[in-house]
Amino acid sequence: MSTATLDVSAVRAQFTALDRRLAFFDGPGGTQCPDAVIDAIAGYLRESNANIGAPYETSRRTDELVTHSRERAASFLGCSSDEVAFGPSMTALNFLLTRAFARSLREGDEVVVTALDHDANVAPWLELAHDLGIDVRVAGLTEELEVDYDDLARLLSDRTRVVAFPAAANSVGTAPDIRRIVGLAHEAGALAWADAVHYAPHGPIDVTAWDVDVLICSPYKFFGPHLGLAYGKRELLESWRPYKVRPAADEPVGHRFELGTSQHELLAGFVAAVDHVNSLGWDAIQSHETALGERFLAGIPDGGVELYGLRTMSGRVPTFCFNVPGRSPESVATLLAERDLAVWHGNYYALETMRHLGLEDGAVRAGIVHYNTEDEVDRLLAGLAELT
Ligand SMILES: Cc1ncc(COP(=O)(O)O)c(C=O)c1O
């Protein structure tokens, strides 16, 4: 267990956006940005705004920024800088990469997803099922809402080409055993295709140690701007034929999957977001989040709140999905909003999870990140106690 501590007041002082009564428990929908991120975006537009590849000053600076952001992405993900691609969002990147990979798919090929996945890691495969006649199978969940690994293993066959899974579930917070899923996928001769959007603000990613083949995340969930970021193993990216315009460069290989002009100002913000995380360190972030998560779990009003998923901080991130019996998720979220508590309600696009739970209207979701405080957690618990 880490002994690193986080000075949460010092962290919050870096976020003008947090200087208000509203307590942000909606990080799973998008986190707030430190001022350094906002300043980097504005600074780029003021001082370096240009397209790439020209000999004049601002274009050269933009070239440098693009190289620098690829290096930062590589260090954030644990890969080489040529193996990354930026795009508008995880969803856009996933449709793009699945399309390129799908040029080698044949009718009857199989893809396994899990019932913990956000639809952005499911729908691209379902569209390929529609177009090509591939078969998409959904691995079930245990009672505790962990992946049912036996079920997943049963669904694999010699036609399985991909196992798609989340590094953490944006609904109930479960953090699956990544190495185990990757091992099962590779044993079956399939690619391991990870959605790390929800995991990324909560812990270090290491695509090399995890041995995933593809991993996609979104900087706007880890204190950066609205942007998507993908990793693909070099040999895969080299072997796939990208959908691209002919004059666009083929090097670095990840760039072949970036369509058109990049959002340069957002790349500047992305670099600042990674610098923010690095300045604090994952140990401090994780110990703070774990303490707040435990505080929330210990304080849930007895019998008044139905929590879905793991009741300890082991095997999960601090994202909590719950209902208050007798009240709709929307009314709970609205009543909490009236108390300056920002939570979301509905299915958060985790369709299979909600189907598994039999929740037609979904549930309420409260997510904790490193800038949340004990006081905010206590206010959330007090707000819930008032509604039960
Ligand atoms: C787990 C997960 N995957 C994928 C997505 C989609 O990400 P994006 O908005 O970047 O397309 C989200 C967004 O909420 C998410 O939480």
The ligand as an SDF file (V2000), in Angstrom:
LIG
                    3D

 16 16  0  0  0  0  0  0  0  0999 V2000
  -15.7170    3.6360  -20.8800 C   0  0  0  0  0  0  0  0  0  0  0  0
  -15.9700    4.5930  -22.0030 C   0  0  0  0  0  0  0  0  0  0  0  0
  -15.6360    4.2240  -23.2380 N   0  0  0  0  0  0  0  0  0  0  0  0
  -15.8130    5.0360  -24.2960 C   0  0  0  0  0  0  0  0  0  0  0  0
  -16.3690    6.2800  -24.1370 C   0  0  0  0  0  0  0  0  0  0  0  0
  -16.5360    7.1590  -25.3350 C   0  0  0  0  0  0  0  0  0  0  0  0
  -15.5270    8.1190  -25.3150 O   0  0  0  0  0  0  0  0  0  0  0  0
  -15.5660    9.3760  -26.2820 P   0  0  0  0  0  0  0  0  0  0  0  0
  -16.5410   10.3350  -25.7080 O   0  0  0  0  0  0  0  0  0  0  0  0
  -14.1510    9.8970  -26.2780 O   0  0  0  0  0  0  0  0  0  0  0  0
  -15.9840    8.8960  -27.6200 O   0  0  0  0  0  0  0  0  0  0  0  0
  -16.7520    6.7030  -22.8670 C   0  0  0  0  0  0  0  0  0  0  0  0
  -17.3900    8.0170  -22.6740 C   0  0  0  0  0  0  0  0  0  0  0  0
  -18.0460    8.2770  -21.6970 O   0  0  0  0  0  0  0  0  0  0  0  0
  -16.5300    5.8440  -21.7660 C   0  0  0  0  0  0  0  0  0  0  0  0
  -16.8490    6.1990  -20.5220 O   0  0  0  0  0  0  0  0  0  0  0  0
  1  2  1  0
  2  3  1  0
  2 15  2  0
  3  4  2  0
  4  5  1  0
  5  6  1  0
  5 12  2  0
  6  7  1  0
  7  8  1  0
  8  9  2  0
  8 10  1  0
  8 11  1  0
 12 13  1  0
 12 15  1  0
 13 14  2  0
 15 16  1  0
M  END
$$$$
